[in-house]
Amino acid sequence: MRRRCELARRTVGSLGVCVWLVAGLKGTAGAQDVAPPDAGRTAEPGGSPAAGPPAATEGGDALPLLSDDDILPSGAGGEAGEVDFGELELSDEEMEIPGVVVTAARGDRDASASVVSTEVIGRAEIERSGARDAAELMEERAGLQVTRSFRGTELWLRGLDPAYTLILVDGDRVPGRTGGAIDLSRFGVESIERIEIVRGPSSALYGSEAIGGVVNLLTRESTRDFGADGMASYGLGNVIDATANARGRPDRHLRLGLNGGFHYADAFGRPDDDPAAAEEVTGGSSRLQWSLGGGAQWEPSRRHRVRLQGDYLSRDLRGVDPGSGSALFDRTQLQEQLQVSISHQVTGRDRLRLMTRASYAQFREQYLLDQRGSGQLDQFEDNREHMGQISTTLSFGLPGNQAITVGYDQLLQVLDSERLSSVGRRARFAFFAQDEWVVFEEGPMNLTVVPG
């Protein structure tokens, strides 16, 4: 068990206190103590010692030779010579290395060999940043333009409107666009393992929404036998943040994880010509947000992996807006988001990989504008958006340093709003294909053609 306390960075002008607790427990059931064979003996394949000359070092000292069974001890319930790599623990620094990216080619790719440049924000960097949500985290990245408007906190890539930047969660599209933009402040960092940012056109694989680029928020997975961590902080402006995460492996083939978060901040005012209204009109809404999510991953064999993921978010935004004359309006926005998904991945030889995924997401926003002292200009809206997705992606290698990716996407959206005369429905079905062909490769230099 280890404990760590660190001060989370807050935005300029705020003061916060953070308490961080990390606990880890590694199971040892079934582990065997292996004694090295006697010096001066070699080990035969069966593990029994046999007479033979001793191994010598440069100094002439004899060293024992170990058998395969001594080097690779058996795991819990496993055969001799096998190692359950799932029980190996990595430090935060080791896990920070972005060896594999999944967004650029809709499948696992070596980050150093990926044709499309992918920026990766790992879990350790997320924790060091002190950011509360994905929007605050993006504000710290060079070359990313994050703006706040009536649409929420939106991201501009390569100077293009947010409508041309695709936001994904575990590779799935997210409902709840306002004016074409997804509010990134909806996604708390407590559930994010890493973020992959692909800048530039990716429409061949993701459609016209990805002309500016793709941002993929990958949720946390269990990597240890047991682990738990939590964080709590308080800052000026009555800013309260608390997160918790627990994960474990009750079985060598099963991994479970659970995370949650609570965030609160008071509204803040803004200058106004009317001194009486300046004390009440808000420039920023108060925010009360909480989330709960979890997942399970089952690997019955080395070639099969099934993953189930679910998340729920509730956010309450409140503020006071000015109207014509001296009118004041109390504004309330209640947002709810639910997302569940299941995926099955099969891997084979020659870089063969088949991924089938199905997901459902719902976003609901209730908007109330209540005029003080009158009801003539009151407004109420209840908007609901449902989104169902099914996708299959097949990737494999061909002779001549080629990697082929093919698949299809099926999307169904349903929008129910009082602004529409009837329920709106939209269905989309698309095929995609991409070929990565390494024409020339010599040391660090290579030429790769990617038609798609």
WOPE-V427838 format. One record per backbone hydrogen bond with DSSP energy under -0.5 kcal/mol. NH is the residue of the N-H (numbers start at 0). CO is the residue of the C=O. If there is no record, write none. Layout:
NH_CO, NH_CO
//
This chain:
3_19, 7_5, 13_10, 16_233, 18_231, 20_229, 22_227, 24_225, 26_24, 30_27, 31_73, 33_31, 34_32, 40_37, 41_49, 43_47, 46_43, 49_41, 51_39, 54_62, 56_60, 59_56, 62_54, 64_40, 70_66, 71_67, 72_70, 77_74, 80_71, 81_78, 84_82, 86_83, 87_84, 94_90, 95_91, 96_93, 98_96, 100_108, 105_102, 106_101, 108_100, 110_98, 112_109, 113_109, 118_196, 120_194, 121_119, 125_121, 126_122, 127_123, 128_124, 129_125, 130_125, 133_183, 133_186, 134_183, 136_132, 137_133, 138_134, 139_135, 139_136, 140_137, 143_140, 144_155, 145_143, 146_144, 146_153, 148_151, 151_148, 153_146, 153_151, 155_144, 156_159, 159_156, 163_160, 164_161, 165_163, 165_212, 167_165, 167_214, 168_171, 169_216, 171_168, 173_166, 177_180, 178_176, 180_177, 183_152, 183_181, 185_182, 186_183, 187_185, 188_131, 190_187, 191_188, 192_190, 192_217, 193_217, 194_120, 195_215, 196_118, 197_195, 197_213, 198_116, 198_196, 199_211, 201_209, 204_201, 205_201, 206_202, 209_206, 210_207, 211_163, 212_163, 213_197, 214_165, 215_195, 216_167, 216_214, 217_193, 217_215, 218_216, 219_190, 225_24, 226_246, 227_22, 228_244, 229_20, 230_242, 231_18, 232_240, 233_16, 234_238, 235_14, 237_234, 238_234, 239_237, 239_263, 240_232, 241_261, 242_230, 243_259, 244_228, 245_257, 246_226, 247_255, 248_224, 250_253, 253_250, 254_296, 255_247, 256_294, 257_245, 258_292, 259_243, 260_290, 261_241, 262_288, 263_239, 264_286, 265_236, 267_283, 269_280, 274_272, 277_273, 278_274, 279_276, 280_276, 281_319, 282_267, 283_267, 285_317, 286_264, 287_315, 288_262, 289_313, 290_260, 291_311, 292_258, 293_309, 294_256, 295_307, 296_254, 297_305, 298_252, 299_297, 300_303, 303_300, 304_344, 305_297, 306_342, 307_295, 308_340, 309_293, 310_338, 311_291, 312_336, 313_289, 314_334, 315_287, 316_314, 316_332, 317_285, 318_330, 320_328, 322_326, 326_323, 328_320, 329_369, 330_318, 330_328, 331_367, 332_316, 333_365, 334_314, 334_332, 335_363, 336_312, 337_361, 338_310, 339_359, 340_308, 341_357, 342_306, 343_355, 344_304, 345_353, 346_302, 347_351, 351_348, 352_394, 353_345, 354_392, 355_343, 356_390, 357_341, 358_388, 359_339, 360_386, 361_337, 362_384, 363_335, 364_382, 365_333, 366_364, 366_380, 367_331, 368_378, 369_329, 369_367, 370_368, 371_327, 373_370, 377_374, 378_368, 380_366, 382_364, 383_415, 384_362, 385_413, 386_360, 387_411, 388_358, 389_409, 390_356, 391_407, 392_354, 393_405, 394_352, 395_403, 396_349, 397_401, 401_397, 402_435, 403_395, 404_433, 405_393, 406_431, 407_391, 408_429, 409_389, 410_427, 411_387, 412_425, 413_385, 414_423, 415_383, 416_414, 419_416, 423_414, 425_412, 427_410, 429_408, 431_406, 433_404, 434_450, 435_402, 436_434, 436_448, 437_400, 437_435, 438_436, 438_446, 439_446, 441_444, 444_441, 446_439, 448_436, 450_434
//
